């Protein structure tokens, strides 16, 4: 993930790079179609298919299904039996092991959510152009369900496999408290579709979790998911400002995972989290793991973060003014400054190995 890019040596090399990027974008959005239309799931669960068979299984149009199957085979994602056979007889299949990437939502290597995120990122392009010209922002809700679901889908496997198993145990005293009586209370700030709250509740069967988010659609969807996951008795979601004075001092732990950099007033939010846990309490922030300073060209992680920043995170954070205008490239020095301004006594970076996140323990 840390491979650095080089500046193309010639204009022709730049042309080749951008052509390769175009092919990559086409692949990504073809994966979006295959995921949203259920093509990959059908090929995984029901086996290889001709275009007519797959169209019937998924209730889609055969001619479009055929073109998608052929594109997937040409670009090297699907396998095809007897490519020289008739159009009607060609059977397409998902290569062994590809289910983890294209079908299983809990797989650590799932990539369909990334395709969905980018479909969401480009949804409000006219508004994004206007924001660049005026200095305004693009509201989170205008990115639509693809952005919301794609973001949740990309972090879901991490929450399921790492949150209660690795991230929280990196704070041994908190890990012990979350297992003890009386039941600990956790506030999950900016929880989106709630997979982080659900993972905490499943990993620690005694805890009570309150998730807070100002996006009504996300909160409604999160509540449904909590019921499906059989934790709704211990996990509640709220369209509520976590800075409400009535909540002060009620929590053993407050967490904010990959959301502080999106906020127009991150210091205010961190200050609210400090009050939630009270004096001596603990706040966990997991946010972007970027380089300590700007450098160009950058590595793949920096490119990834800047890409998200110009398309989504910075515009979302600029809706309210005055804005901190943090963006996705959220460096450790910025986090430490925000924490100090919010009144925290200490900031420690936890020893958790992760390609994209850095984990901060803030002590009130």
C-alpha positions in Angstrom: 0.0 0.0 0.0 3.0 2.3 0.4 4.3 2.2 -3.2 5.3 5.6 -4.5 4.4 6.9 -7.9 6.8 8.7 -10.2 6.1 11.7 -12.4 5.6 10.4 -16.0 8.9 11.1 -17.9 7.2 12.2 -21.1 3.7 13.4 -22.3 3.3 10.0 -24.0 3.9 8.3 -20.6 1.2 10.5 -19.0 -1.2 9.6 -21.8 -0.6 5.9 -21.1 -1.1 6.4 -17.4 -4.4 8.2 -17.9 -5.5 5.6 -20.4 -4.7 2.9 -17.8 -6.7 4.9 -15.3 -9.6 5.1 -17.7 -9.6 1.3 -18.0 -9.4 1.0 -14.3 -12.4 3.3 -13.8 -14.4 1.2 -16.4 -13.5 -1.9 -14.5 -14.6 -0.4 -11.2 -18.0 0.7 -12.5 -18.5 -2.6 -14.2 -18.0 -4.2 -10.8 -20.6 -1.8 -9.4 -23.1 -3.1 -12.0 -22.2 -6.7 -11.3 -22.7 -6.2 -7.5 -25.9 -4.1 -7.7 -27.6 -6.3 -10.2 -26.7 -9.5 -8.3 -24.6 -11.0 -11.1 -21.7 -12.0 -9.0 -23.9 -13.4 -6.3 -25.7 -15.6 -8.8 -22.6 -16.9 -10.4 -21.3 -17.7 -6.9 -24.4 -19.4 -5.5 -25.9 -20.9 -8.6 -22.8 -21.6 -10.7 -21.7 -20.8 -14.3 -24.3 -19.4 -16.7 -24.9 -18.4 -20.2 -26.2 -14.8 -20.7 -29.8 -16.1 -21.0 -29.5 -18.1 -17.8 -28.0 -15.3 -15.8 -30.5 -12.8 -17.1 -33.3 -15.1 -16.0 -31.8 -15.7 -12.6 -31.4 -12.0 -11.9 -34.5 -10.7 -13.8 -32.4 -8.5 -16.0 -32.4 -8.0 -19.8 -30.4 -10.7 -21.7 -28.8 -8.3 -24.2 -27.3 -6.1 -21.4 -26.4 -9.2 -19.4 -24.5 -10.7 -22.3 -22.6 -7.5 -22.9 -21.6 -7.3 -19.2 -20.5 -10.9 -19.2 -18.4 -10.4 -22.3 -16.8 -7.2 -20.9 -16.0 -9.0 -17.6 -14.3 -11.9 -19.5 -12.4 -9.5 -21.8 -11.1 -7.5 -18.9 -10.1 -10.7 -17.1 -12.5 -10.8 -14.1 -14.7 -13.7 -15.2 -13.7 -16.9 -16.9 -15.5 -18.2 -20.0 -15.8 -21.7 -21.4 -15.2 -22.0 -25.1 -14.8 -18.3 -26.0 -15.0 -19.3 -29.7 -18.4 -20.9 -29.3 -21.7 -19.4 -30.2 -23.0 -16.3 -28.3 -25.8 -18.4 -26.9 -23.6 -21.3 -25.7 -20.9 -19.3 -23.9 -20.9 -20.0 -20.2 -19.3 -17.7 -17.8 -18.0 -18.4 -14.3 -16.5 -16.7 -11.2 -12.9 -18.0 -10.7 -12.2 -19.8 -7.5 -11.5 -17.5 -4.6 -13.0 -14.5 -6.2 -16.1 -14.7 -3.9 -14.0 -13.1 -1.2 -13.4 -10.1 -3.3 -16.8 -9.8 -5.1 -19.5 -11.6 -3.1 -18.7 -12.0 0.7 -19.6 -8.7 2.5 -17.6 -9.8 5.6 -14.4 -10.7 3.8 -11.4 -8.6 4.7 -10.6 -8.4 0.9 -14.1 -7.3 -0.3 -13.9 -4.7 -3.0 -17.5 -4.2 -4.2 -18.0 -1.5 -1.5 -15.2 0.5 -3.0 -17.0 0.5 -6.4 -20.1 1.7 -4.6 -18.3 4.4 -2.8 -16.9 5.9 -6.0 -20.3 5.7 -7.6 -21.5 7.9 -4.7 -18.5 10.2 -4.9 -19.2 11.2 -8.5 -23.0 11.5 -8.1 -23.0 15.3 -7.3 -20.3 16.3 -9.8 -22.2 19.5 -10.9 -22.5 20.6 -7.2 -18.8 19.7 -6.7 -17.7 22.0 -9.5 -19.8 24.8 -8.0 -18.2 24.2 -4.6 -14.7 24.5 -6.0 -15.7 27.8 -7.7 -17.5 29.4 -4.7 -15.8 27.9 -1.6 -19.1 26.3 -0.5 -19.7 22.6 0.2 -21.7 19.6 -0.8 -24.1 18.2 1.8 -23.5 14.6 2.8 -27.0 13.5 1.9 -26.5 14.7 -1.7 -24.0 11.9 -2.2 -26.9 9.4 -1.9 -27.2 5.8 -0.7 -24.2 4.5 -2.7 -21.8 6.6 -0.7 -23.5 5.8 2.6 -23.7 2.0 1.9 -20.3 1.8 0.2 -18.6 3.5 3.2 -20.3 1.2 5.6 -19.5 -1.9 3.5 -15.8 -1.0 3.3 -15.4 -0.8 7.0 -17.8 -3.5 8.0 -15.3 -6.4 7.7 -12.7 -4.4 9.8 -15.3 -3.8 12.5 -16.3 -7.4 12.5 -12.8 -8.9 12.6 -10.6 -6.2 14.3 -12.6 -3.7 16.4 -13.2 -5.8 19.5 -10.3 -8.2 18.7 -7.4 -5.8 18.1 -8.3 -2.1 18.3 -10.0 -1.9 21.7 -7.7 -4.5 23.4 -4.8 -2.1 22.5 -6.1 -0.2 25.6 -5.9 -3.0 28.2 -7.7 -1.0 31.0 -10.6 -0.2 28.8 -10.7 -3.7 27.4 -11.1 -5.0 31.0 -13.7 -2.4 31.8 -15.8 -3.3 28.8 -16.0 -6.9 30.1 -16.8 -6.0 33.7 -19.9 -5.1 35.7 -21.7 -2.9 36.0 -22.2 -2.8 32.2 -20.0 -0.2 30.5 -21.6 2.5 28.3 -20.0 3.4 25.0 -20.9 6.4 22.8 -20.2 5.9 19.1 -20.0 9.3 17.3 -20.8 9.5 13.6 -21.6 5.8 13.5 -23.2 5.8 10.0 -25.0 2.5 9.4 -23.9 1.3 12.9 -21.6 -1.6 12.1 -19.0 -0.2 14.6 -21.6 0.0 17.4 -22.8 -3.5 16.5 -19.3 -4.9 16.5 -18.6 -3.4 20.0 -21.8 -4.9 21.3 -21.0 -8.3 19.9 -17.4 -8.3 21.1 -18.4 -7.2 24.6 -21.7 -8.9 25.5 -22.3 -6.7 28.5 -21.9 -3.2 27.1 -24.6 -0.7 26.2 -23.9 1.3 23.1 -25.4 4.6 22.0 -24.7 5.6 18.4 -25.0 9.3 17.4 -25.3 10.6 13.9 -27.1 13.6 12.4 -28.0 11.8 9.2 -31.6 10.6 9.7 -31.4 8.0 6.9 -28.3 6.5 8.3 -29.8 6.3 11.8 -33.0 4.6 10.5 -31.0 2.1 8.5 -28.7 1.4 11.4 -31.6 0.5 13.7 -32.9 -2.0 11.3 -29.4 -3.6 11.0 -29.1 -3.8 14.8 -32.4 -5.6 15.0 -31.3 -8.0 12.3 -28.1 -8.6 14.2 -30.0 -9.3 17.5 -28.3 -6.5 19.5 -31.1 -3.9 19.4 -31.6 -4.5 23.2 -28.1 -3.1 23.9 -27.5 -0.8 20.9 -29.5 2.3 20.3 -29.1 4.9 17.6 -30.0 8.6 17.9 -30.4 11.6 15.6 -28.9 13.8 18.3 -26.1 16.1 19.0 -23.6 14.3 21.2 -22.8 17.8 22.7 -26.2 17.8 24.5 -25.3 18.7 28.2 -27.7 16.0 29.4 -25.3 13.4 28.2 -22.2 14.6 30.0 -20.3 12.1 32.1 -22.5 9.2 31.2 -20.0 7.1 29.2 -17.0 4.9 30.0 -15.7 5.3 26.4 -16.5 7.5 23.4 -15.3 6.5 19.9 -15.2 8.2 16.6 -14.0 6.1 13.6 -13.0 7.8 10.4 -15.3 10.8 10.8 -13.5 13.6 12.6 -11.8 14.7 9.4 -15.2 15.2 7.8 -16.6 17.6 10.4 -16.7 21.3 10.0 -16.0 21.8 13.7 -13.8 18.9 14.8 -12.6 20.7 17.9 -16.2 21.2 19.0 -17.0 17.5 18.4 -13.9 16.4 20.3 -14.8 18.7 23.2 -18.3 17.2 23.3 -16.7 13.7 23.4 -14.5 14.8 26.3 -17.5 15.8 28.2 -19.3 12.5 27.4 -16.6 10.6 29.3 -15.9 13.1 32.0 -12.6 13.9 33.8 -10.0 11.2 33.3 -12.2 9.4 30.7 -11.1 7.9 27.4 -11.9 8.8 23.8 -10.7 6.6 20.9 -10.3 8.3 17.5 -9.5 6.2 14.5 -8.7 8.3 11.5 -6.6 8.5 8.4 -3.0 7.3 8.5 -1.2 9.7 6.3 2.4 11.0 6.1 3.7 13.4 8.7 4.2 16.1 6.0 3.2 16.9 2.4 5.5 15.4 -0.3 5.1 15.1 -4.0 4.9 12.7 -5.7 3.3 10.7 -2.8 2.7 7.0 -2.2 -0.5 5.1 -2.9 -2.1 5.9 0.5 -1.5 9.6 0.0 -3.0 9.4 -3.5 -6.0 7.5 -2.2 -6.6 10.0 0.6 -6.3 13.1 -1.6 -8.6 11.5 -4.1 -11.3 11.1 -1.5 -10.6 14.6 -0.1 -11.3 16.4 -3.4 -14.4 14.3 -4.3 -16.1 14.0 -0.9 -14.5 14.7 2.5 -13.5 18.3 2.0 -16.7 19.3 0.3 -18.8 17.7 3.0 -16.8 19.5 5.7 -17.2 22.8 4.0 -21.1 22.9 4.1 -21.1 24.7 7.4 -19.1 27.9 7.8 -16.7 28.8 9.3 -15.2 25.4 8.7 -11.9 23.8 9.9 -11.7 22.5 6.3 -9.6 19.5 7.4 -10.1 17.1 4.4 -9.1 13.5 4.3 -5.4 14.1 4.6 -5.6 14.3 8.4 -2.0 14.4 9.7 -1.0 13.4 13.2 0.1 17.0 14.0 -3.4 18.2 13.1 -5.1 15.6 15.4 -2.8 16.6 18.3 -3.6 20.3 17.8 -7.4 19.6 17.7 -7.2 17.5 20.8 -5.2 20.1 22.7 -7.7 22.8 21.7 -10.6 20.5 22.8 -9.0 20.3 26.3 -7.6 16.8 26.4 -4.8 16.2 28.8 -3.0 13.6 26.8 -2.8 12.1 23.3 -1.3 8.6 22.7 -1.0 6.8 19.4 -1.9 3.2 20.0 0.3 0.3 18.7 -2.2 -1.0 16.2 -0.9 -2.0 12.8 -3.2 -0.8 10.0 -2.6 0.4 6.4 -5.1 3.2 6.5 -6.0 4.1 10.1 -4.0 5.7 12.9 -5.5 5.1 16.4 -5.4 7.9 19.0 -6.3 7.5 22.7 -7.3 10.8 24.1 -7.4 11.3 27.8 -9.8 13.8 29.2 
